[in-house]
Amino acid sequence: MLTKPFVVICCLAVAVLAEEKYTDKYDNINIHEILENKRLLTAYVNCMLDKGKCSPEGKELKDHIQDALETGCEKCTEKQKEGATTIIERLISHEKEFWDELCAKYDPEGVWRKKYEEQAKEKGIIIPH
């Protein structure tokens, strides 16, 4: 027979482990569709910059963007890591103004910006000035 404290400890351990990753609820969103549609992309960027309303998935992203940047997306699912890389590379190469605004808000010291831009350069992505 299991003791009550043991069951409580097990439940707490499961709760902690469950919180180690961000929700995968929005993992199947078509990121390419958003990146290729200026209106949709602008709405998401405006959400991140507190310039517009947020969709449920935009709010989820906004709630975790700072932590994800600072931890290298360690709580992200594999799909979220792939999506983050795709988005960052696209913003760097094709949406420089959005990239600059987001960096100003979420990385004012430029620490993470430098890291992500160096990774993009290593992949042959040209960074416009």
C-alpha positions as CSV (number, residue, x, y, z in Angstrom):
1,M,0.0,0.0,0.0
2,L,1.3,3.5,-0.9
3,T,1.6,6.0,1.8
4,K,-0.1,9.3,1.4
5,P,3.1,11.4,1.5
6,F,4.6,9.3,-1.3
7,V,1.5,9.8,-3.5
8,V,1.7,13.6,-2.8
9,I,5.4,13.7,-3.7
10,C,4.7,11.8,-6.9
11,C,1.9,14.2,-7.9
12,L,4.2,17.2,-7.3
13,A,6.9,15.6,-9.3
14,V,4.6,15.1,-12.3
15,A,3.3,18.7,-12.0
16,V,6.8,20.1,-12.0
17,L,7.8,17.9,-15.0
18,A,4.7,18.9,-16.9
19,E,5.6,22.6,-16.4
20,E,9.1,22.2,-17.9
21,K,7.8,22.6,-21.5
22,Y,5.5,25.3,-23.0
23,T,2.1,24.1,-24.1
24,D,2.1,22.3,-27.4
25,K,-1.5,23.4,-28.0
26,Y,-0.4,25.7,-30.9
27,D,2.4,23.5,-32.4
28,N,0.5,22.8,-35.6
29,I,0.0,26.5,-36.6
30,N,1.2,27.1,-40.2
31,I,4.1,29.4,-39.5
32,H,4.9,29.8,-43.2
33,E,1.4,31.0,-43.9
34,I,1.8,33.7,-41.3
35,L,5.3,34.7,-42.5
36,E,4.1,34.9,-46.1
37,N,1.0,37.1,-45.2
38,K,2.0,40.6,-44.3
39,R,-1.3,41.3,-42.7
40,L,-1.1,38.3,-40.4
41,L,2.6,38.8,-39.6
42,T,1.9,42.5,-38.8
43,A,-0.9,41.5,-36.4
44,Y,1.4,39.1,-34.5
45,V,4.2,41.6,-34.4
46,N,1.8,44.3,-33.1
47,C,0.7,41.9,-30.4
48,M,4.3,41.3,-29.3
49,L,4.9,45.0,-29.3
50,D,1.7,45.9,-27.3
51,K,0.4,47.8,-30.4
52,G,-2.6,45.6,-31.1
53,K,-4.8,42.9,-30.0
54,C,-3.5,39.3,-29.5
55,S,-5.0,36.1,-30.8
56,P,-4.9,33.3,-28.3
57,E,-1.8,31.9,-29.9
58,G,-0.2,35.3,-30.1
59,K,-0.9,35.8,-26.4
60,E,0.7,32.5,-25.6
61,L,3.8,33.5,-27.6
62,K,3.9,36.9,-25.9
63,D,3.7,35.3,-22.5
64,H,6.8,33.2,-23.1
65,I,8.9,35.1,-25.6
66,Q,11.2,36.7,-23.1
67,D,11.9,33.4,-21.2
68,A,12.4,31.5,-24.5
69,L,14.9,34.1,-25.8
70,E,16.9,34.1,-22.5
71,T,16.9,30.3,-22.1
72,G,17.6,29.4,-25.7
73,C,14.1,28.0,-25.9
74,E,14.9,25.2,-23.4
75,K,11.2,24.8,-22.5
76,C,10.1,24.7,-26.2
77,T,9.0,21.5,-27.9
78,E,11.0,20.4,-30.9
79,K,8.3,21.9,-33.2
80,Q,8.5,25.2,-31.3
81,K,12.3,25.3,-31.6
82,E,12.1,24.7,-35.4
83,G,9.4,27.3,-35.7
84,A,11.4,29.9,-33.7
85,T,14.4,29.4,-35.9
86,T,12.3,29.8,-39.0
87,I,10.6,32.9,-37.7
88,I,13.9,34.5,-36.5
89,E,15.7,33.8,-39.8
90,R,12.8,35.2,-41.8
91,L,12.5,38.3,-39.7
92,I,16.3,38.9,-40.0
93,S,16.4,38.4,-43.7
94,H,13.1,39.8,-44.9
95,E,11.4,41.8,-42.2
96,K,14.3,43.8,-40.7
97,E,12.1,46.6,-39.4
98,F,10.0,44.1,-37.4
99,W,13.2,42.4,-36.2
100,D,14.6,45.7,-35.0
101,E,11.4,46.6,-33.1
102,L,11.2,43.2,-31.4
103,C,14.8,43.3,-30.5
104,A,14.5,46.8,-29.0
105,K,11.6,45.5,-26.8
106,Y,12.8,42.1,-25.8
107,D,16.6,42.4,-26.1
108,P,17.5,46.0,-25.5
109,E,21.1,45.0,-24.6
110,G,21.5,43.1,-27.9
111,V,22.8,40.0,-26.3
112,W,20.4,37.5,-28.0
113,R,20.2,39.5,-31.2
114,K,23.9,39.1,-31.7
115,K,23.7,35.3,-31.1
116,Y,20.7,34.8,-33.5
117,E,22.2,37.0,-36.2
118,E,25.5,35.1,-36.0
119,Q,23.6,31.8,-36.4
120,A,21.8,33.2,-39.4
121,K,25.1,34.4,-41.0
122,E,26.5,30.9,-40.5
123,K,23.6,29.5,-42.5
124,G,24.4,32.0,-45.3
125,I,21.5,34.4,-44.5
126,I,22.3,37.9,-45.6
127,I,21.4,40.5,-43.0
128,P,20.3,43.7,-44.6
129,H,21.5,47.0,-43.0
